[in-house]
């Protein structure tokens, strides 16, 4: 592993990048700002490398323009309704940043923090962050650790760990925007996706779950068989109209927390690249980059537009603190939040 200076914040604080490589040619560049995966290069069916995640070139871009490109989202990834949660009878008001709701921890979430980075033996990087009591309105001092490790079989493993000194809520995920044809290559609508889920959680007009667990069968949300992203994305379905595409939580089949199991798979027919997602989390947010509008320019020098990538965010359910029938996302003193996700890359050549 090697480190290099990525840039400086407006206050002059340094932001460093850490580069991990393996013997199979995979290369990952991670920033201590936001624990961001800034570059992820993997081979195609012919062995040619390409960066398969969207990103930006500057610290300022990540701090002021980024829609959470590659970052660890927290303290609570996804949405909490009306910036409000009640824990043990006490109401906590959170900072809102997505209409009336709190999204990905608020306007100064974990993606804006500079984490402490520690290189480990082999290709592994540990990043730590201390979120103080009252941060963005969340109760409790939360100690967070994220460990990235790169395996020889082109697997990027992410291990999350958190502890607290007061009851709080926690939901951590990585928010990488993937395009297996390569960053800046255009839309990803031809990618073929499978999601290991028979149901999803529909939302209201502000994209807050309504509490229902709805079957995907017979709907545009059925990815139980390999399906191109764009095949049904323009269907006149109320849920697709609300989000302007896919931006929903799928309820993964196997029990959460017991063991890593397959959650999703994406295949790009043009390059032959394959992404498999494994996790022990209960949910997966599948998002088709609906908010990209051509105003952001990536390292390729090309603009990013709607549908140019997809996210597969392993997670607790959105708004779980306000949804009694969803799995609990509460963390209490003396408990440890732990979760693991693996992004596994291969090609149709192997």
BELQUIPE-V403577 format. One record per helix or strand. SS is the DSSP state (h for helix, s for strand). FROM is the first residue (numbers start at 1). TO is the last residue. If there is no record, write none. Layout:
SS,FROM,TO / SS,FROM,TO
This chain:
s,2,8 / s,14,21 / s,27,31 / s,33,33 / s,37,43 / s,49,51 / s,53,53 / h,59,64 / s,72,73 / s,76,76 / s,79,80 / h,81,83 / s,84,87 / s,90,93 / s,98,98 / s,101,103 / h,110,112 / s,114,114 / s,116,120 / s,124,131 / h,135,137 / s,142,150 / s,155,164 / s,168,169 / s,171,171 / s,173,174 / s,178,178 / s,192,195 / s,197,201 / s,203,203 / s,209,209 / s,214,215 / s,227,228 / h,229,231 / h,238,243 / s,247,252 / s,261,267 / s,273,279 / s,283,287 / s,293,297 / s,303,305 / s,310,315 / h,320,322 / s,330,331 / s,337,347
